Amino acid sequence: MTKMPPRTNVAGGRVAASKGVAFSSNPILQVKLPAWRSRFVLFVLFAAFVALVVRALWLQGVSTDFLQKQGASRYARTLELPATRGKITDRNGQVLASSVPVKAIWAIPEDVQAAPKDKLAQLAKLLDMSDAELRKKLDSDRSFVYLKRQVEQETSDKIVKLGIPGIETRKEYKRFYPEGEVMAHVVGFTNIEDAGQDGMELAAQKTLAGVTGSRRVIKDRLGRVVEDIESIREPHDGRDLTLSIDSKIQYIAFTQLKEAVDKFKAKAGGIIVVDAKTGEVLALANLPTYNPNDRSVLTGAQLRNRVVTDTFEPGSTLKPFTVALALDTHRVTPSTVFQTAPGKMTIGTATIGDSHAHGPLTVAQIIEKSSNIGTAKIALGMPPEEMWEMFTTVGFGQQPKFGFPGAVAGRVRPYKSWRPIEQATMSYGHGISVSLIQLAHAYLIFARNGDIIPLSFTKVTDSPIGQRVISADTALQMRRMLETVVAPGGTAPQAQVPGYRVGGKTGTAYKIEGGKYVRKYVASFSGIAPMSDPRLIISVMIDEPQGQHYGGPVAGPVFANVAANALRALNVPPDSSVTNIIIPKEPLEESM
């Protein structure tokens, strides 16, 4: 039986062929949507198409640079090319600090996660960390993490051989200090980014650091460089730095200081050796110290460069400046006599005294015997302003300009506020604070015939110009007096040096804690050698020595041993035929 096609009724509706019924006659099949809706949908589709066309034209024509940058950010990288930090050498070319190549080990955590566990265990072992520590570092949503910095080349090569995806290396440098703890407070150290943190590494950061370079490369998804694009900037290595330090003298000074600190079970100590001709610092050492190659255990006490940063009351080492001022202004002569009996003197409501009653003393004997009363009487005969000018001219209470980080100014109060008792005590080094480097610097006026020159931690090529402080005659008179201090009748016969004429001044002072004097001492000695033609100034400070606490027996031998060895190292000819050192059984104790 042949099927008949559907028919169309007059109204246009389809009619069922079998029954002749129109589909639209069923309410469910009737279309009730308005005609404008289909037109609106058509318009929306057309507008969307136009927007896409406009967007395509915008991206392809106008935003080309932006898209290229976005694309390049997925594969192009700018690599930093580290500059090699300059070497630090002593005055004779011996290397004190140099940079050795090492590697930084870094990872792309997402790529490393799939690595075999046994290889990750080997990686942790090579990096000297536990499996848990390694997993913690790799459990990161960052695309780049450092696993360890400054890894030795041998270890880095072993890590590369593991072939773990996502583990990469980067070239960097690690600072090495051949002299270790002996030079620690002079040279200083750098941090993990190779930037100076202390000492000359910090002071000369701009000179040593150089300028890093950079280049553009293309990397694959594993971080491997597959193509060089361009070199943006070439790296410029840092310049080498030649210090004024003499390694031989530095070692001598360090070992002698260590012996004294150990012998007297002292809390700390410091020493500085200065070339009187040029102002160059030939040696500077502190105890306690540290090894800059291994700073895993480091304390503030070890870091402190006490020679430069710590101040103390200089005690009797300041007396020569008071006496020199009186001599230079013609108020006294070396033979002028002052009565120091009965060993005590009352000024206002305070009383000062000497360790021994001496009776009448000449100015020269006041220095030799270290009389507080004699020095105070000399000081009270001068205007406070003149004393203040003397102290500040030689650098006390002034911000040092040594080019060394952390140098402190010390304290000298304005002269207008001085009372007579304060003027008297400051004349022999109490009520005033200085650093050891300031004290050594000030002694230049006695060694250099009355003028003072700047100190330098770098090698000096041109002779510095000095500033006149006292006359050459006064400086000569003071050297003769200072020479008597180390004679058998002085306070420091232990500071004598066989074959050389030397001189200096002892110092012993109470420490101040909580604004009050306590029975803890700082023993010091500042000396000149040789006296016929001064070449070295050596200042020594021992903090809280036990048993003995006077500057003569504690700091004097350090000066003597350093001076003897340093003068021979510098080939300075002997200027004395005396080879037998005479030390009294009971040497004179200085006044405090």
Stockholm file with secondary structure:
# STOCKHOLM 1.0

chainA/1-592         MTKMPPRTNVAGGRVAASKGVAFSSNPILQVKLPAWRSRFVLFVLFAAFVALVVRALWLQGVSTDFLQKQGASRYARTLELPATRGKITDRNGQVLASSVPVKAIWAIPEDVQAAPKDKLAQLAKLLDMSDAELRKKLDSDRSFVYLKRQVEQETSDKIVKLGIPGIETRKEYKRFYPEGEVMAHVVGFTNIEDAGQDGMELAAQKTLAGVTGSRRVIKDRLGRVVEDIESIREPHDGRDLTLSIDSKIQYIAFTQLKEAVDKFKAKAGGIIVVDAKTGEVLALANLPTYNPNDRSVLTGAQLRNRVVTDTFEPGSTLKPFTVALALDTHRVTPSTVFQTAPGKMTIGTATIGDSHAHGPLTVAQIIEKSSNIGTAKIALGMPPEEMWEMFTTVGFGQQPKFGFPGAVAGRVRPYKSWRPIEQATMSYGHGISVSLIQLAHAYLIFARNGDIIPLSFTKVTDSPIGQRVISADTALQMRRMLETVVAPGGTAPQAQVPGYRVGGKTGTAYKIEGGKYVRKYVASFSGIAPMSDPRLIISVMIDEPQGQHYGGPVAGPVFANVAANALRALNVPPDSSVTNIIIPKEPLEESM
#=GR chainA/1-592 SS CCCCCCEECTTSCEECTTTCCBGGGSGGGCCCCCHHHHHHHHHHHHHHHHHHHHHHHIIIIISHHHHHHHHHHHHEEEEEECCCCCCEECTTSCEEEEEEEEEEEEECHHHHTTSCHHHHHHHHHHTTCCHHHHHHHHSCSSSCEEEEEEECHHHHHHHHHTCCTTEEEEEEEEEECTTGGGSHHHHCEECTTSCEEEHHHHHTHHHHHCBCEEEEEEECTTSCEEEEEEEEECCBCCCCEEBSCCHHHHHHHHHHHHHHHHHTTCSEEEEEEEETTTCBEEEEEEESCCCTTCCSSCCHHHHCCHHHHCEECCGGGGHHHHHHHHHHTTSCCTTCEEECTTSEEEETTEEEECSSCCCEEEHHHHHHHTCHHHHHHHHHTSCHHHHHHHHHHTTTTSCCCSSCTTCCCCBCCCGGGCCHHHHHHHHTTSSCBEEHHHHHHHTHHHHTTTEECCCBSBCCCSCCCCEECSCHHHHHHHHHHHHHHTSTTSSCGGGCBTTBCCEEEEEEEEEEETTEEEEEEEEEEEEEECSSSCCEEEEEEEESCSSCCSHHHHHHHHHHHHHHHHHHHTTCCCCCCCCSCCCCSSCCCCCC
#=GC SS_cons         CCCCCCEECTTSCEECTTTCCBGGGSGGGCCCCCHHHHHHHHHHHHHHHHHHHHHHHIIIIISHHHHHHHHHHHHEEEEEECCCCCCEECTTSCEEEEEEEEEEEEECHHHHTTSCHHHHHHHHHHTTCCHHHHHHHHSCSSSCEEEEEEECHHHHHHHHHTCCTTEEEEEEEEEECTTGGGSHHHHCEECTTSCEEEHHHHHTHHHHHCBCEEEEEEECTTSCEEEEEEEEECCBCCCCEEBSCCHHHHHHHHHHHHHHHHHTTCSEEEEEEEETTTCBEEEEEEESCCCTTCCSSCCHHHHCCHHHHCEECCGGGGHHHHHHHHHHTTSCCTTCEEECTTSEEEETTEEEECSSCCCEEEHHHHHHHTCHHHHHHHHHTSCHHHHHHHHHHTTTTSCCCSSCTTCCCCBCCCGGGCCHHHHHHHHTTSSCBEEHHHHHHHTHHHHTTTEECCCBSBCCCSCCCCEECSCHHHHHHHHHHHHHHTSTTSSCGGGCBTTBCCEEEEEEEEEEETTEEEEEEEEEEEEEECSSSCCEEEEEEEESCSSCCSHHHHHHHHHHHHHHHHHHHTTCCCCCCCCSCCCCSSCCCCCC
//
